[in-house]
Amino acid sequence: MDTPFGRRLRAPLAASRTWTAVVDGLEITVTAKPVRHLRLVVHPDGRVRASVPLRATRRTVDDFLGQRAAWAKAQRDRMLAIQARQLTDGSTIRLWGDEIPLMVAQGRGGGRLTANGFRVSVTDPTDTTSIAAAIDALHRREARAVLHELVEKWAAELDAYPARVTLRAMRTRWGSCTPSTKAIRINPELASHHPRCLSYVVLHEIAHLIEPGHGPGFIAIMDAHLPSWRAIRAELRRSNPA
């Protein structure tokens, strides 16, 4: 049976080391290499690459790419949207709800938060991709620095403890929860908003460990622990994750 990626072969892919797959208009560079798991990565410049085990069959790779295509497209769109920002010396970025100056200089020092703003040193000051990556890294560092404390706070109050909490960039969600595995994912872009937003999302996802849906039980939990949650939700809804 033919697919958009070519004939579905049962043989391993060892003979075909690198090729290009197009899934719903998304171009993906696939490389077969000595790895154990299939992995899909979206780079800051919008390139999408997949690494697959040498012994993976074409059917396995086709299925994997098909399942992950929508996510990859959303991530690519996010990356390209970031690139489109006016990320130049003298502009501003958001951090914990405040606008702070962005200082861009030539160099190799990466990004550093100072009393005067966020200073980024890049080889080419006009390279918005590198600047955007430094801003993303800042948001991730800032979110990670307070995430553990927030998780402990709300988990103790609700007596519901996640098995794993990770930071994951998401196009359409500020957070997500899989109750069956007790895994929670938080969007690091929340570090661009007021701290109350991150706290609300952490509570929201931990509440789903008790109430998977958004019915009366879930609402009762939110009302009891964070009466202002509706206003915070409305605040976030005015800004899409990007």
C-alpha positions as a printed Julia matrix, in Angstrom:
242×3 Matrix{Float64}:
   0.0    0.0    0.0
   1.42   3.36  -1.02
   1.39   6.32   1.38
   2.38  10.02   1.1
   5.8    8.89   2.31
   6.28   6.17  -0.28
   5.61   2.44  -0.29
   5.0    0.91   3.12
   7.89  -1.48   3.4
   8.27  -4.13   6.06
  12.03  -4.21   5.67
  14.28  -2.19   8.01
  15.39   1.29   6.91
  19.12   0.71   7.29
  19.68   1.08   3.54
  18.02   4.5    3.46
  19.91   6.74   5.86
  18.35  10.15   5.19
  15.31  11.17   3.19
  12.6   13.83   3.09
   8.98  13.11   3.97
   6.12  15.5    3.29
   3.15  15.17   5.64
   0.17  17.46   5.03
   2.5   19.98   3.41
   5.07  19.77   6.21
   8.57  18.86   5.05
  10.43  16.6    7.46
  14.04  15.47   7.14
  14.22  11.9    8.41
  17.5   10.26   9.42
  17.91   6.6   10.35
  20.64   6.29  12.96
  21.68   4.04  15.86
  19.06   5.32  18.31
  16.47   3.4   20.34
  13.45   5.67  19.94
  11.75   7.72  17.24
  12.16  11.42  17.86
  10.81  14.54  16.16
  12.44  17.95  16.65
  11.37  21.4   15.46
  14.31  23.79  15.27
  14.04  27.53  16.01
  14.37  28.35  12.29
  11.33  26.17  11.49
  13.19  23.11  10.19
  11.63  19.8   11.21
  13.84  16.74  11.64
  13.15  13.18  12.73
  15.57  10.58  14.07
  14.51   6.94  13.78
  16.18   3.63  14.69
  18.05   1.88  11.9
  15.83  -1.18  12.21
  12.55   0.75  12.17
  10.22  -0.22   9.32
   8.81   2.33   6.93
   5.34   1.57   8.27
   6.48   2.44  11.78
   8.03   5.7   10.61
   4.99   6.61   8.51
   2.67   6.09  11.45
   4.89   8.07  13.79
   5.15  11.05  11.44
   1.45  10.99  10.75
   0.63  11.06  14.45
   3.07  13.89  15.2
   2.53  16.06  12.12
  -0.09  18.36  13.66
   2.12  18.98  16.7
   5.15  19.66  14.51
   3.23  22.13  12.34
   2.03  23.98  15.41
   5.57  24.15  16.76
   6.93  25.33  13.41
   4.29  28.06  13.2
   5.2   29.14  16.71
   8.89  29.33  15.84
   8.2   31.35  12.69
   5.91  33.7   14.62
   8.71  34.33  17.11
  11.09  35.1   14.27
   8.64  37.68  12.94
   8.84  39.71  16.15
  10.83  42.9   16.18
  13.68  41.49  18.22
  16.2   44.28  18.0
  18.34  46.23  20.41
  16.11  48.7   22.25
  12.88  46.77  21.89
  11.17  45.05  24.82
  10.17  41.56  25.88
   7.72  40.38  28.51
   8.79  38.72  31.74
   6.36  37.96  34.57
   3.9   40.48  33.19
   6.35  43.37  32.85
   7.9   44.84  29.73
  11.67  44.79  30.09
  14.31  46.21  27.73
  16.01  43.91  25.25
  19.68  44.67  24.76
  21.34  42.96  21.79
  25.08  42.99  21.28
  27.56  41.13  19.14
  29.34  38.34  20.95
  28.96  34.79  22.2
  27.7   35.24  25.73
  24.13  34.03  25.2
  21.34  35.63  27.23
  21.67  37.17  30.67
  19.08  38.89  32.84
  20.42  42.1   34.42
  19.03  44.95  36.49
  18.64  46.93  33.27
  16.88  44.27  31.19
  17.69  41.16  29.21
  21.07  41.26  27.5
  21.66  38.92  24.55
  25.04  38.4   22.92
  24.88  36.8   19.49
  27.32  36.43  16.64
  24.97  38.33  14.32
  22.77  40.96  16.06
  20.3   40.74  13.17
  19.8   36.99  13.67
  16.29  37.0   15.18
  16.28  33.21  15.39
  19.16  33.19  17.88
  17.67  36.09  19.81
  14.29  34.33  20.01
  15.98  31.13  21.2
  17.67  33.11  23.99
  14.3   34.58  25.04
  12.7   31.15  25.02
  15.56  29.87  27.18
  15.02  32.76  29.6
  11.33  31.95  29.97
  12.14  28.29  30.5
  14.75  29.09  33.2
  12.41  31.48  34.98
   9.48  29.06  34.91
  11.63  26.16  36.08
  12.93  28.2   39.03
   9.47  28.49  40.59
   7.63  25.48  39.19
   8.66  22.97  41.85
   7.48  25.22  44.69
   4.11  25.8   43.01
   3.6   22.11  42.34
   4.38  21.28  45.97
   2.0   24.0   47.21
  -1.03  22.95  45.17
  -0.36  19.23  45.4
  -0.32  19.46  49.2
  -3.49  21.56  49.3
  -5.38  19.17  47.03
  -3.67  16.03  48.35
  -3.07  15.05  44.73
   0.49  14.45  43.59
   1.63  14.27  39.96
   4.14  11.61  38.98
   5.93  13.91  36.57
   5.82  17.63  35.75
   7.66  18.91  32.69
   7.97  22.15  30.76
   6.79  21.87  27.17
   6.22  24.57  24.58
   2.65  24.26  23.31
   0.89  26.22  20.6
  -2.68  26.08  21.87
  -2.41  25.15  25.55
  -0.93  26.67  28.66
  -0.88  23.28  30.33
  -2.06  19.7   29.96
  -2.59  16.67  32.18
  -2.83  12.94  31.58
  -4.65  11.62  34.67
  -3.94   7.98  33.83
  -0.18   8.53  34.1
  -0.34  11.55  36.44
   1.88  13.44  33.99
   1.55  17.22  33.78
   3.01  19.54  31.17
   3.37  23.3   31.63
   4.03  25.87  28.91
   7.21  27.84  29.79
   5.79  30.84  27.91
   3.75  31.47  31.07
   6.87  33.18  32.41
   5.97  36.11  30.15
   2.76  36.62  32.16
   2.07  37.71  35.71
   3.09  34.98  38.23
  -0.58  34.4   39.13
  -1.07  32.88  35.66
   1.5   30.14  36.17
   0.1   29.41  39.63
  -3.41  29.11  38.18
  -2.33  26.73  35.41
  -0.45  24.49  37.86
  -3.52  24.33  40.1
  -5.75  23.69  37.07
  -3.7   20.71  35.93
  -3.31  19.2   39.4
  -7.07  19.5   39.86
  -7.43  17.27  36.81
  -5.74  14.48  38.76
  -8.91  14.45  40.85
 -11.47  15.58  38.26
 -10.41  14.79  34.66
 -13.16  16.94  33.16
 -14.35  20.52  33.7
 -17.64  19.64  35.39
 -19.07  20.69  38.76
 -16.44  18.73  40.7
 -13.59  20.49  38.94
 -15.24  23.9   39.34
 -15.77  23.27  43.05
 -12.06  22.52  43.51
 -11.04  25.68  41.68
 -13.54  27.85  43.57
 -12.36  26.5   46.9
  -8.65  26.99  46.29
  -8.46  29.98  43.94
 -11.65  32.08  43.87
 -10.17  34.44  41.25
  -9.43  31.64  38.77
 -12.05  32.76  36.23
 -10.49  36.21  35.93
  -7.04  34.69  35.48
  -8.4   32.29  32.86
  -9.93  35.23  30.98
  -6.59  37.04  31.18
  -4.81  34.1   29.56
  -7.49  33.62  26.93
  -6.74  37.1   25.63
  -3.25  35.88  24.77
  -2.56  32.71  22.75
   0.53  30.66  23.6
   3.18  31.68  21.06
